[in-house]
Amino acid sequence: MAKKKNKSAGSQLTNTETRGIGAKFKEFAEFLEQSKVEMKKVVWPTQKETIQTCTAVLVLVVVMSIFLGVVDLGLSKFVEAILS
């Protein structure tokens, strides 16, 4: 869970800055523990799902590359015809 910072009007330093480096290490260790807990909640895709998704992306990239290449070639010929 996120911690609320103390926001008093006259204070220039946060609690972490006034407590020193030991507090920073403690907060970092707590961050790592919380990250570990969150990573356990992640639902990773199966190998089959990953392969299907990668294949779909690669096919889309190839199709879009061909389409944009044809459009570029067509526009190039059009501009060349106008200028000559």
C-alpha positions in Angstrom: 0.0 0.0 0.0 1.1 3.5 -0.7 2.1 5.6 2.3 0.9 9.2 2.7 3.6 11.8 3.0 3.4 14.4 5.8 2.7 17.7 4.0 3.1 20.5 6.6 3.3 24.0 5.3 6.7 24.9 6.9 8.5 21.6 6.3 11.0 21.5 3.4 12.2 17.9 4.0 10.3 14.7 3.9 10.4 12.1 6.6 12.8 9.9 4.6 15.3 12.7 4.1 15.4 13.6 7.8 15.8 9.9 9.0 18.8 9.1 6.9 20.1 6.3 4.7 19.0 3.5 7.0 15.3 4.4 6.5 15.8 4.5 2.7 17.2 0.9 2.8 14.2 -0.2 4.9 11.8 1.4 2.5 13.6 -0.2 -0.4 13.4 -3.7 1.3 9.7 -3.1 1.9 9.3 -2.1 -1.8 11.0 -5.3 -2.9 8.7 -7.4 -0.6 5.6 -5.8 -2.0 6.8 -6.3 -5.6 7.3 -10.0 -4.9 3.8 -10.3 -3.6 2.4 -8.4 -6.6 4.4 -10.6 -9.1 2.8 -13.7 -7.6 -0.6 -12.3 -8.6 0.3 -12.0 -12.3 -1.3 -14.5 -14.6 1.3 -15.3 -17.2 0.2 -16.4 -20.7 0.8 -20.0 -21.8 3.4 -20.8 -24.5 0.6 -21.4 -27.0 -1.0 -18.0 -26.3 2.4 -16.3 -26.6 3.1 -18.0 -30.0 -0.4 -17.1 -31.3 0.0 -13.5 -30.3 3.5 -13.2 -31.7 2.3 -14.8 -35.0 -0.6 -12.3 -35.2 1.7 -9.4 -34.6 4.2 -10.6 -37.2 1.5 -11.1 -39.8 0.1 -7.6 -39.2 3.5 -6.1 -39.5 4.1 -7.8 -42.8 0.7 -6.8 -44.2 1.1 -3.2 -43.1 4.6 -3.0 -44.5 3.4 -4.2 -47.9 0.4 -1.8 -47.8 2.5 1.2 -46.9 5.2 0.2 -49.5 2.5 0.1 -52.2 1.0 3.4 -51.1 4.5 5.0 -51.0 5.4 3.7 -54.5 2.0 4.9 -55.9 2.4 8.4 -54.4 6.0 8.6 -55.6 5.0 7.8 -59.1 2.1 10.3 -58.9 4.3 13.1 -57.7 7.0 12.1 -60.3 4.3 12.3 -63.1 3.1 15.7 -61.9 6.6 17.2 -61.7 7.9 15.9 -65.0 
